[in-house]
Amino acid sequence: MRKTIGWQEKTDDLTYRIRVLFHGGHVLWRRITKDMERWAPFEPTPAHWQHLLEKTKRRYLRRQAPYKVLQLIERLAAEAAAQDATAQDATPPPPP
């Protein structure tokens, strides 16, 4: 896909611009703030994957994203959600 998908994410004290690139069947996540000089790679959360999936579905409906990319993101979003669920199950409960 030639176009990148991006959005802004606000945390308590920073505003990140997030950019997702598709290169050779891989999904590359980058983010930047006003203070940073370059785009820095980061590890997305399952919430990031869901946001990307929603944006890609909207682009697919407008014929701005190929179905192949939509399938890739759906698969990776499901894997991220499954990993998050297993990680939450593996954490021990807090002591009473």
BELLIN-V821426 format. One record per helix or strand of 2 or more residues. SS is the DSSP state (2 for helix, 1 for strand). FROM is the first residue (numbers start at 1). TO is the last residue. If there is no record, write none. Layout:
ss=SS from=FROM to=TO
ss=SS from=FROM to=TO
This chain:
ss=1 from=5 to=10
ss=1 from=15 to=23
ss=1 from=26 to=32
ss=1 from=40 to=41
ss=2 from=46 to=61
ss=2 from=67 to=90
